[in-house]
Amino acid sequence: MPAFVSCAPAPNQVTLRFWAMGREGEVVEELVRDFELENPGVRVEVQQIPWSAAHEKLLTAQVGGSAPDLSQLGNTWIAEFVALRALRPLDGFVDTSSTVSARGFFAGSWDGNVVDGQVYGLPWYVDTRVLFYRRDLLAQAGYREMPTTWAEWRRAMEAIKRVVGPERFAIFLPVNEWNPPMILGLQAGSPILRDNATRGAFSQPEFAGAFTFFVDLFKSHLAPPLSNSEIANMYQEFERGYFAMVITGPWNLGEFRRRLSPAAQSQWTTAPLPGPDGPGLSMAGGSSLVMFRGTRHPEEAWKLMEFLSRPDQQVRFYELTGDLPARVEAWRDSALTRDPATAAFGRQMERVAPWPKVPEWEPIAIRLQDWAERAVRGSVAPDVALRSLDREVDRMLEKRRWLLEHRR
C-alpha cells in the first residue's frame, strides 16, 4: 500500500498563494525557498500560469473571489485591475519599508504602478526597447557610434542604405508592431491621450510629427513595409545584412547570441534610442508584483514582495531568467555591467515613460498598429489615419468620460 507524506502547513503557519507567469513562474520557486528559510512561519504556494491564459484566469479569479494573495501582473494591466478594485494600495507599506522606496527604482517604471496618486504594484523586472544594430555596417557608412538625434539617425540610415544597396534596408520596423510609432510619439512629447486620458491625442501636432517621421522611413525605402510574418527568419536576415537595425527588447539579447553565427557575434551591439533633439525616451514595460485586496495575510504578502524586490534577489532573478532588474542598485552588479549590449538597456531605463494608465490601453494600441500599417502601405494618408484613430479611441473611452463626468 503506497505511503503518502503530508505537506499540510503547521498549525500557526501562514500560507501565501502566489501566481506567476511563464518562465518567471517556473524559476521563482528557487527564490521562494530562501524566503521561506528567512520566514519560517510562512509557506508560499507558487502557481505557474501561461501568459496566454493569465489575463482571463486573473479576471475569473477576482470575480469568483478566489484571487491569490499576490501575483505577477503585466504593468499594462494594472489600471484595469485597479478599476475593478482588485488590488490593494501599497502606500502604507512603502512608507514604512526599509527595503522599498520610489527612489530605488527607475522612475518611469515606478510611475507605471501609480494610479490616481496611489501605488498599486512594485516593479519586478523591466522591459524596454533599444536599437540592436550592425556595428560593421554603421562603420562602413561612416559612423563610429549610433547617433543620438533623429536628424543624425536619419542621415546614418541614408548612409547605410547607400552602402547596402537598393535591395537591402537600414532598419526593420515590423508593420504589425505598434511599439515603434508609439515610442516615437512619446519622444516627441505627445501625451498619447488627452483630456484626462478620455480622448485620443494622435492627430495633435506632437504625435503627428513623429508619425510623419515614422512613415517617411518606409516611403524613402529605408525600411521595408513588412510584418514579422513576412520575414522568414529575422536573425538570419539581420546576419546577412538585409537590414542593419531593429528596435526590440531584452529577450533578444539571448536570442541574438543563440541564433547568430559565431562569426557574427562581434558585428552587433545595442544602443539607447535616439530622440528628436538628443537621447530619446523609450517605453517602461515589464511586470510588477501586486497584492490582491482580498488577501487575509497582507503583512506576510508584503514581506515576500519586499524580498523579491531586494537588489540581491533581483540580480539572482536576472541570472535565472534574463529579465532585467527594476532596482537601480542591481545594475551595479558585474553580471549586468560587464556586457555592453545589456548595459545599453540600463542607460535607456533612465529615460522611459509608462503608457497611458487606462484599462482600454491594449485595444487602443492594437488600433494604432492597424492604422499605422495602412499608412505605411499607402492605403490611407497619414493625417487621415490619425484622425480616424482618434475617432475610434474617443468611442472606446466614452465610458471613461461618462464615469469621470459623473464622479464630480
TIROKE-640682 format. One record per residue (C-alpha): z, x, y; residue in one letter. Coordinates in steps of 0.2 Angstrom, whole numbers, plus 2048, in hexadecimal, padded with zeros to 3 digits. Example, Ala and Ser with C-alpha at 12.3 -4.5 7.8 and 13.67 -1.06 7.14 Angstrom:
REM TIROKE-640682
82783E7EAA/8248447FBS/
//
This chain:
REM TIROKE-640682
800800800M/7FB808811P/80880D81DA/80780882FF/80F81283DV/81680884BS/81180D85DC/81B800866A/823806876P/83580A877A/8407FB87DP/84280288FN/83080A890Q/82480389CV/812801896T/8048038A3L/7F27FC89FR/7E58078A7F/7D38048A7W/7C68118AAA/7B38128A8M/7A681C8A0G/7A982F89DR/7B982E8A8E/7C082189CG/7BD82D88DE/7C683C894V/7D483589FV/7DF834890E/7E1847891E/7E88458A2L/7F383689DV/7FB84088FR/80384C89CD/80883D8A7F/811836899E/81A846895L/8208478A8E/8258348A7N/82C831896P/83181F89BG/81E81B89DV/811818891R/7FF816896V/7F280C88DE/7E0812892V/7D280688FQ/7C180D891Q/7B3801897I/7A1805899P/79B8058ABW/78E7F78A6S/79B7EB8A2A/7A97F18AEA/7A67E58BCH/7A57D58B2E/7B47DA8A7K/7BF7DD8B7L/7BA7CD8BFL/7BD7C38AFT/7CE7CC8ADA/7D37C88BFQ/7CE7B68BDV/7D77B48ACG/7E77BD8B2G/7E57CB8A6S/7E07D98B2A/7E77EB8AEP/7F57F28B8D/7E97FF8BFL/7D78038BES/7C980E8C3Q/7BE8058CFL/7AD80A8D6G/7B080B8E9N/7A27FF8EDT/7AC7F18E4W/7BC7F38EDI/7B87E78FBA/7B37DA8EEE/7C37DB8E5F/7CD7DB8F5V/7C47CB8FAA/7CA7C48E9L/7DC7C98EDR/7DC7D38DDA/7E27E48E3L/7F37E98E9R/7F47F28FAP/7FA8038F9L/80080790AD/813806906G/8118128F8F/80681E902V/81281E910D/820825905T/8168308FAS/8198438FAS/8088458F0T/7FC8398F8V/7F783890AS/7E6834913A/7E5846919R/7E484C907G/7D4844904F/7C284590CF/7C383991AA/7B382F916G/7B982D904S/7CA82790AW/7C381B916D/7B9812908G/7C980C901N/7D0805911V/7CC7F2914V/7D27E9923D/7DE7F7927G/7E67F8916Q/7E4805908V/7DF7FD8F8Y/7DA80C8EDG/7DC81F8EBL/7CC8298EAP/7CB8308D8W/7BB83A8D9Y/7AD83A8E5V/79A8388E4D/78F83C8F2T/77D8428F4R/7768538F9V/76585B8F8L/7608648E8F/7528708ECY/74787E8E6R/74C88D8F0R/73D8978EBD/73188A8F2L/73B888902L/73A89B903A/72889B901Q/72688F90FA/72F89B91AG/74189491AY/75089E914R/75C88F913E/75B87D915M/759876927P/76786C92ET/75D86093AT/750853936W/74385B940A/74586C938E/747864927W/73685A92AR/72E86B92FR/73487391FA/72D865915M/71C86791DE/71D87A91AA/721877908I/71386A906K/70787890DR/70D884900V/70D8788F1V/6FC86F8F5G/6F685D8F6P/6FB8588E4E/70D85D8E6R/71B8578F2F/72985E8FCA/7368518F7I/7398438EAF/7418338F1L/7408268E3P/73A8168EBV/74680C8DFN/7558148E7E/75D80D8F6W/76981C8FAN/75C827903P/75781B911P/769815912M/770826915I/76382A922L/76981A92BG/77B82092AL/776831931Q/76D828940A/77C81F945G/77880E93ES/787803939P/77C7FB92BI/7847EA92FL/7897E4940R/7947D6947D/7A37DA93DN/7987DD92EA/7917CB92ET/77F7CF932R/7727DD92EG/76F7EB93AA/7607F2931F/7537ED93FS/75E7F494DQ/758805954P/76381194BE/75E80B939F/74C80893EA/74A819945G/751821935A/74681592AF/73681B934T/73B82D930F/73D82891DF/72D81E91CV/72382B925D/727838917L/71D82E90BF/70F82A918K/70D83D91BS/70C841908H/71C84B909L/72483F8FCA/71B8368EEP/71D8238EEP/7248228DCL/73381B8D4S/73E8248C7N/73581B8B9S/7248218BFE/7298348BDI/72B8388AAA/7388458ACN/73F8498BDM/74685A8B7Y/7368608B0Q/72C85B8C0E/7398648CBF/7378748C0E/7248748C1R/7258718D4G/71E85F8D5Y/72B85D8E2F/7378698EAA/74685F8F0M/74F84F8EAV/75E8468F1I/76A8438E3T/77C8448DDG/78984F8D4P/7858498C3W/7748538C4N/77D8648C6L/7808638B3G/76F85B8B0E/7668698B9F/76F8768B0R/76B86E89FR/75A8688A2R/7518768ACL/74C8868A3S/7568968A4P/74889D8AFA/74A88F8BBA/75C8908BEQ/75B89D8CCS/74E8938D5Q/7598848DAW/7688808E4T/7708728EFT/773870901A/77C86290CP/770856914L/768859924P/76B84D932G/762847942P/76A85594DD/774860941G/77C85E930P/77B84C92AG/78683F923L/78583A911S/78C82B907M/79F82B901A/79D8248EFG/7A78278E0G/7B681E8D7S/7C78198DDS/7D88158D4L/7DE8048D8V/7ED7FA8D4M/7EB7E88CFF/7F67DB8D8R/7FD7D38C8G/8057E38C1T/8177E28BCR/8197F58BEH/8137FA8CFP/81F8098D0E/8198108C0E/80780C8C3A/8088168D4W/8108258CBK/8008268C0L/7F58248CFM/7FE8328D8E/7FD83D8C8F/7EB83B8C6L/7E983E8D9S/7F284F8D8R/7E685E8DCP/7EA8668CBD/7E58578C2Q/7D68548CDQ/7D08668C8V/7D38628B6R/7CA8528B7F/7BB85B8BEY/7BB8688B0E/7BB8598A3L/7AE84E8ACT/7A58578B9G/7AB84A8C6D/7AE8518D7L/7C08518DDP/7C58458EBA/7D38508F1R/7CF85D8FEV/7DB86A8F7E/7D38698E5A/7C38718EDW/7CC8818F0R/7CD8848DDD/7C18918D7S/7B98858CAA/7B187D8D9L/7AF88B8E6T/7A68988DAR/79788D8D8D/78C88B8E8P/78387C8E2A/7938738DFT/79B87A8F0A/78D8718FAA/7948608F4F/7A58658FBG/79D86990CR/79485990CQ/7A484F908M/7AA855919E/79C84A920R/79C839917V/79D82791BA/7A1818910P/79580A90EW/7997F9917P/7A97F290FK/7A37E090AV/7A27D88F9P/78F7D58FBE/78B7E78FDW/7827EB8EDE/7767DC8EEP/7737E2900I/76F7F38FBA/7637EC8EDI/7597E28FBR/7577F2905L/7507FB8F6Q/7437ED8F4D/73E7ED906W/73D800908A/7328018F8E/7267F4900R/7257FE910A/72280E907V/7148078FDR/70C7FF90CG/70E7ED908S/7187E9917V/71B7F2928A/72B7FB92AP/7317F0939D/72C7E092FV/7367E6920A/7467E992AL/7457D8933R/7437D0922S/7517D991BL/75D7D4929D/7587C2927R/75D7C3914E/76D7CD918V/7727C0925D/7707B2918R/77A7BC90BM/7887BF918L/7887AC91DE/7987A9913K/7A17B891BR/79C7B292CR/7A37A1929W/7B47A8922L/7B67B4931L/7B27A693DE/7BF79A935H/7CC7A7933R/7CF7A7946R/
//
